[in-house]
Amino acid sequence: MGRKTTIVGFSVSPTIAREYDRLSVRQGTTKSELFRRMVETYKARLDEEAYFGLQRKMAKKARTTGVFTEKEVERIVFEDR
């Protein structure tokens, strides 16, 4: 049976490496788990930024088309389905 994990290697400055070590100790976790959490947090932030970007874009479109209520938005969203 093969590995269920992959070893990832990359270079960082000594300052970042020390801070990374301190963070894992402070969080009471392994460096691997800290890295997994950091990636998940970063992905969640990207998703949130994409959501708010779409929200801004659609709000602008709604204003230009005169759609203002939740009911109007639902009608438009579901009429295409």
Phi and psi in radians as a Rosetta constraint file:
Dihedral C 1 N 2 CA 2 C 2 CIRCULARHARMONIC -1.411 0.35
Dihedral N 2 CA 2 C 2 N 3 CIRCULARHARMONIC 3.066 0.35
Dihedral C 2 N 3 CA 3 C 3 CIRCULARHARMONIC -1.147 0.35
Dihedral N 3 CA 3 C 3 N 4 CIRCULARHARMONIC 2.596 0.35
Dihedral C 3 N 4 CA 4 C 4 CIRCULARHARMONIC -1.788 0.35
Dihedral N 4 CA 4 C 4 N 5 CIRCULARHARMONIC 0.048 0.35
Dihedral C 4 N 5 CA 5 C 5 CIRCULARHARMONIC -2.283 0.35
Dihedral N 5 CA 5 C 5 N 6 CIRCULARHARMONIC 2.852 0.35
Dihedral C 5 N 6 CA 6 C 6 CIRCULARHARMONIC -2.173 0.35
Dihedral N 6 CA 6 C 6 N 7 CIRCULARHARMONIC 2.397 0.35
Dihedral C 6 N 7 CA 7 C 7 CIRCULARHARMONIC -1.433 0.35
Dihedral N 7 CA 7 C 7 N 8 CIRCULARHARMONIC 2.238 0.35
Dihedral C 7 N 8 CA 8 C 8 CIRCULARHARMONIC -1.991 0.35
Dihedral N 8 CA 8 C 8 N 9 CIRCULARHARMONIC 2.302 0.35
Dihedral C 8 N 9 CA 9 C 9 CIRCULARHARMONIC -2.202 0.35
Dihedral N 9 CA 9 C 9 N 10 CIRCULARHARMONIC 2.391 0.35
Dihedral C 9 N 10 CA 10 C 10 CIRCULARHARMONIC -2.733 0.35
Dihedral N 10 CA 10 C 10 N 11 CIRCULARHARMONIC 2.836 0.35
Dihedral C 10 N 11 CA 11 C 11 CIRCULARHARMONIC -1.815 0.35
Dihedral N 11 CA 11 C 11 N 12 CIRCULARHARMONIC 2.441 0.35
Dihedral C 11 N 12 CA 12 C 12 CIRCULARHARMONIC -2.384 0.35
Dihedral N 12 CA 12 C 12 N 13 CIRCULARHARMONIC 2.887 0.35
Dihedral C 12 N 13 CA 13 C 13 CIRCULARHARMONIC -1.187 0.35
Dihedral N 13 CA 13 C 13 N 14 CIRCULARHARMONIC 2.737 0.35
Dihedral C 13 N 14 CA 14 C 14 CIRCULARHARMONIC -0.992 0.35
Dihedral N 14 CA 14 C 14 N 15 CIRCULARHARMONIC -0.622 0.35
Dihedral C 14 N 15 CA 15 C 15 CIRCULARHARMONIC -1.097 0.35
Dihedral N 15 CA 15 C 15 N 16 CIRCULARHARMONIC -0.805 0.35
Dihedral C 15 N 16 CA 16 C 16 CIRCULARHARMONIC -1.132 0.35
Dihedral N 16 CA 16 C 16 N 17 CIRCULARHARMONIC -0.714 0.35
Dihedral C 16 N 17 CA 17 C 17 CIRCULARHARMONIC -1.054 0.35
Dihedral N 17 CA 17 C 17 N 18 CIRCULARHARMONIC -0.763 0.35
Dihedral C 17 N 18 CA 18 C 18 CIRCULARHARMONIC -1.126 0.35
Dihedral N 18 CA 18 C 18 N 19 CIRCULARHARMONIC -0.752 0.35
Dihedral C 18 N 19 CA 19 C 19 CIRCULARHARMONIC -1.101 0.35
Dihedral N 19 CA 19 C 19 N 20 CIRCULARHARMONIC -0.703 0.35
Dihedral C 19 N 20 CA 20 C 20 CIRCULARHARMONIC -1.069 0.35
Dihedral N 20 CA 20 C 20 N 21 CIRCULARHARMONIC -0.786 0.35
Dihedral C 20 N 21 CA 21 C 21 CIRCULARHARMONIC -1.049 0.35
Dihedral N 21 CA 21 C 21 N 22 CIRCULARHARMONIC -0.804 0.35
Dihedral C 21 N 22 CA 22 C 22 CIRCULARHARMONIC -1.069 0.35
Dihedral N 22 CA 22 C 22 N 23 CIRCULARHARMONIC -0.729 0.35
Dihedral C 22 N 23 CA 23 C 23 CIRCULARHARMONIC -1.095 0.35
Dihedral N 23 CA 23 C 23 N 24 CIRCULARHARMONIC -0.741 0.35
Dihedral C 23 N 24 CA 24 C 24 CIRCULARHARMONIC -1.137 0.35
Dihedral N 24 CA 24 C 24 N 25 CIRCULARHARMONIC -0.675 0.35
Dihedral C 24 N 25 CA 25 C 25 CIRCULARHARMONIC -1.156 0.35
Dihedral N 25 CA 25 C 25 N 26 CIRCULARHARMONIC -0.814 0.35
Dihedral C 25 N 26 CA 26 C 26 CIRCULARHARMONIC -1.068 0.35
Dihedral N 26 CA 26 C 26 N 27 CIRCULARHARMONIC -0.627 0.35
Dihedral C 26 N 27 CA 27 C 27 CIRCULARHARMONIC -1.453 0.35
Dihedral N 27 CA 27 C 27 N 28 CIRCULARHARMONIC -0.176 0.35
Dihedral C 27 N 28 CA 28 C 28 CIRCULARHARMONIC 1.177 0.35
Dihedral N 28 CA 28 C 28 N 29 CIRCULARHARMONIC 0.676 0.35
Dihedral C 28 N 29 CA 29 C 29 CIRCULARHARMONIC -2.385 0.35
Dihedral N 29 CA 29 C 29 N 30 CIRCULARHARMONIC 2.942 0.35
Dihedral C 29 N 30 CA 30 C 30 CIRCULARHARMONIC -1.337 0.35
Dihedral N 30 CA 30 C 30 N 31 CIRCULARHARMONIC 2.830 0.35
Dihedral C 30 N 31 CA 31 C 31 CIRCULARHARMONIC -1.138 0.35
Dihedral N 31 CA 31 C 31 N 32 CIRCULARHARMONIC -0.581 0.35
Dihedral C 31 N 32 CA 32 C 32 CIRCULARHARMONIC -1.117 0.35
Dihedral N 32 CA 32 C 32 N 33 CIRCULARHARMONIC -0.803 0.35
Dihedral C 32 N 33 CA 33 C 33 CIRCULARHARMONIC -1.145 0.35
Dihedral N 33 CA 33 C 33 N 34 CIRCULARHARMONIC -0.692 0.35
Dihedral C 33 N 34 CA 34 C 34 CIRCULARHARMONIC -1.044 0.35
Dihedral N 34 CA 34 C 34 N 35 CIRCULARHARMONIC -0.757 0.35
Dihedral C 34 N 35 CA 35 C 35 CIRCULARHARMONIC -1.090 0.35
Dihedral N 35 CA 35 C 35 N 36 CIRCULARHARMONIC -0.769 0.35
Dihedral C 35 N 36 CA 36 C 36 CIRCULARHARMONIC -1.037 0.35
Dihedral N 36 CA 36 C 36 N 37 CIRCULARHARMONIC -0.763 0.35
Dihedral C 36 N 37 CA 37 C 37 CIRCULARHARMONIC -1.106 0.35
Dihedral N 37 CA 37 C 37 N 38 CIRCULARHARMONIC -0.707 0.35
Dihedral C 37 N 38 CA 38 C 38 CIRCULARHARMONIC -1.100 0.35
Dihedral N 38 CA 38 C 38 N 39 CIRCULARHARMONIC -0.740 0.35
Dihedral C 38 N 39 CA 39 C 39 CIRCULARHARMONIC -1.132 0.35
Dihedral N 39 CA 39 C 39 N 40 CIRCULARHARMONIC -0.778 0.35
Dihedral C 39 N 40 CA 40 C 40 CIRCULARHARMONIC -1.091 0.35
Dihedral N 40 CA 40 C 40 N 41 CIRCULARHARMONIC -0.716 0.35
Dihedral C 40 N 41 CA 41 C 41 CIRCULARHARMONIC -1.108 0.35
Dihedral N 41 CA 41 C 41 N 42 CIRCULARHARMONIC -0.740 0.35
Dihedral C 41 N 42 CA 42 C 42 CIRCULARHARMONIC -1.118 0.35
Dihedral N 42 CA 42 C 42 N 43 CIRCULARHARMONIC -0.773 0.35
Dihedral C 42 N 43 CA 43 C 43 CIRCULARHARMONIC -1.069 0.35
Dihedral N 43 CA 43 C 43 N 44 CIRCULARHARMONIC -0.738 0.35
Dihedral C 43 N 44 CA 44 C 44 CIRCULARHARMONIC -1.094 0.35
Dihedral N 44 CA 44 C 44 N 45 CIRCULARHARMONIC -0.692 0.35
Dihedral C 44 N 45 CA 45 C 45 CIRCULARHARMONIC -1.146 0.35
Dihedral N 45 CA 45 C 45 N 46 CIRCULARHARMONIC -0.726 0.35
Dihedral C 45 N 46 CA 46 C 46 CIRCULARHARMONIC -1.074 0.35
Dihedral N 46 CA 46 C 46 N 47 CIRCULARHARMONIC -0.740 0.35
Dihedral C 46 N 47 CA 47 C 47 CIRCULARHARMONIC -1.084 0.35
Dihedral N 47 CA 47 C 47 N 48 CIRCULARHARMONIC -0.732 0.35
Dihedral C 47 N 48 CA 48 C 48 CIRCULARHARMONIC -1.121 0.35
Dihedral N 48 CA 48 C 48 N 49 CIRCULARHARMONIC -0.753 0.35
Dihedral C 48 N 49 CA 49 C 49 CIRCULARHARMONIC -1.098 0.35
Dihedral N 49 CA 49 C 49 N 50 CIRCULARHARMONIC -0.702 0.35
Dihedral C 49 N 50 CA 50 C 50 CIRCULARHARMONIC -1.126 0.35
Dihedral N 50 CA 50 C 50 N 51 CIRCULARHARMONIC -0.732 0.35
Dihedral C 50 N 51 CA 51 C 51 CIRCULARHARMONIC -1.066 0.35
Dihedral N 51 CA 51 C 51 N 52 CIRCULARHARMONIC -0.848 0.35
Dihedral C 51 N 52 CA 52 C 52 CIRCULARHARMONIC -1.180 0.35
Dihedral N 52 CA 52 C 52 N 53 CIRCULARHARMONIC -0.575 0.35
Dihedral C 52 N 53 CA 53 C 53 CIRCULARHARMONIC -1.115 0.35
Dihedral N 53 CA 53 C 53 N 54 CIRCULARHARMONIC -0.773 0.35
Dihedral C 53 N 54 CA 54 C 54 CIRCULARHARMONIC -1.127 0.35
Dihedral N 54 CA 54 C 54 N 55 CIRCULARHARMONIC -0.690 0.35
Dihedral C 54 N 55 CA 55 C 55 CIRCULARHARMONIC -1.079 0.35
Dihedral N 55 CA 55 C 55 N 56 CIRCULARHARMONIC -0.763 0.35
Dihedral C 55 N 56 CA 56 C 56 CIRCULARHARMONIC -1.098 0.35
Dihedral N 56 CA 56 C 56 N 57 CIRCULARHARMONIC -0.781 0.35
Dihedral C 56 N 57 CA 57 C 57 CIRCULARHARMONIC -1.063 0.35
Dihedral N 57 CA 57 C 57 N 58 CIRCULARHARMONIC -0.800 0.35
Dihedral C 57 N 58 CA 58 C 58 CIRCULARHARMONIC -1.269 0.35
Dihedral N 58 CA 58 C 58 N 59 CIRCULARHARMONIC -0.549 0.35
Dihedral C 58 N 59 CA 59 C 59 CIRCULARHARMONIC -1.122 0.35
Dihedral N 59 CA 59 C 59 N 60 CIRCULARHARMONIC -0.717 0.35
Dihedral C 59 N 60 CA 60 C 60 CIRCULARHARMONIC -1.105 0.35
Dihedral N 60 CA 60 C 60 N 61 CIRCULARHARMONIC -0.774 0.35
Dihedral C 60 N 61 CA 61 C 61 CIRCULARHARMONIC -1.104 0.35
Dihedral N 61 CA 61 C 61 N 62 CIRCULARHARMONIC -0.702 0.35
Dihedral C 61 N 62 CA 62 C 62 CIRCULARHARMONIC -1.095 0.35
Dihedral N 62 CA 62 C 62 N 63 CIRCULARHARMONIC -0.724 0.35
Dihedral C 62 N 63 CA 63 C 63 CIRCULARHARMONIC -1.107 0.35
Dihedral N 63 CA 63 C 63 N 64 CIRCULARHARMONIC -0.714 0.35
Dihedral C 63 N 64 CA 64 C 64 CIRCULARHARMONIC -1.263 0.35
Dihedral N 64 CA 64 C 64 N 65 CIRCULARHARMONIC -0.419 0.35
Dihedral C 64 N 65 CA 65 C 65 CIRCULARHARMONIC -1.717 0.35
Dihedral N 65 CA 65 C 65 N 66 CIRCULARHARMONIC -0.067 0.35
Dihedral C 65 N 66 CA 66 C 66 CIRCULARHARMONIC 1.425 0.35
Dihedral N 66 CA 66 C 66 N 67 CIRCULARHARMONIC 0.331 0.35
Dihedral C 66 N 67 CA 67 C 67 CIRCULARHARMONIC -1.618 0.35
Dihedral N 67 CA 67 C 67 N 68 CIRCULARHARMONIC 2.116 0.35
Dihedral C 67 N 68 CA 68 C 68 CIRCULARHARMONIC -2.242 0.35
Dihedral N 68 CA 68 C 68 N 69 CIRCULARHARMONIC -0.432 0.35
Dihedral C 68 N 69 CA 69 C 69 CIRCULARHARMONIC -1.721 0.35
Dihedral N 69 CA 69 C 69 N 70 CIRCULARHARMONIC 2.775 0.35
Dihedral C 69 N 70 CA 70 C 70 CIRCULARHARMONIC -1.068 0.35
Dihedral N 70 CA 70 C 70 N 71 CIRCULARHARMONIC -0.681 0.35
Dihedral C 70 N 71 CA 71 C 71 CIRCULARHARMONIC -1.090 0.35
Dihedral N 71 CA 71 C 71 N 72 CIRCULARHARMONIC -0.720 0.35
Dihedral C 71 N 72 CA 72 C 72 CIRCULARHARMONIC -1.143 0.35
Dihedral N 72 CA 72 C 72 N 73 CIRCULARHARMONIC -0.706 0.35
Dihedral C 72 N 73 CA 73 C 73 CIRCULARHARMONIC -1.097 0.35
Dihedral N 73 CA 73 C 73 N 74 CIRCULARHARMONIC -0.822 0.35
Dihedral C 73 N 74 CA 74 C 74 CIRCULARHARMONIC -1.029 0.35
Dihedral N 74 CA 74 C 74 N 75 CIRCULARHARMONIC -0.745 0.35
Dihedral C 74 N 75 CA 75 C 75 CIRCULARHARMONIC -1.045 0.35
Dihedral N 75 CA 75 C 75 N 76 CIRCULARHARMONIC -0.805 0.35
Dihedral C 75 N 76 CA 76 C 76 CIRCULARHARMONIC -1.159 0.35
Dihedral N 76 CA 76 C 76 N 77 CIRCULARHARMONIC -0.752 0.35
Dihedral C 76 N 77 CA 77 C 77 CIRCULARHARMONIC -1.111 0.35
Dihedral N 77 CA 77 C 77 N 78 CIRCULARHARMONIC -0.787 0.35
Dihedral C 77 N 78 CA 78 C 78 CIRCULARHARMONIC -1.512 0.35
Dihedral N 78 CA 78 C 78 N 79 CIRCULARHARMONIC -0.249 0.35
Dihedral C 78 N 79 CA 79 C 79 CIRCULARHARMONIC -1.275 0.35
Dihedral N 79 CA 79 C 79 N 80 CIRCULARHARMONIC -0.386 0.35
Dihedral C 79 N 80 CA 80 C 80 CIRCULARHARMONIC -1.472 0.35
Dihedral N 80 CA 80 C 80 N 81 CIRCULARHARMONIC -0.140 0.35
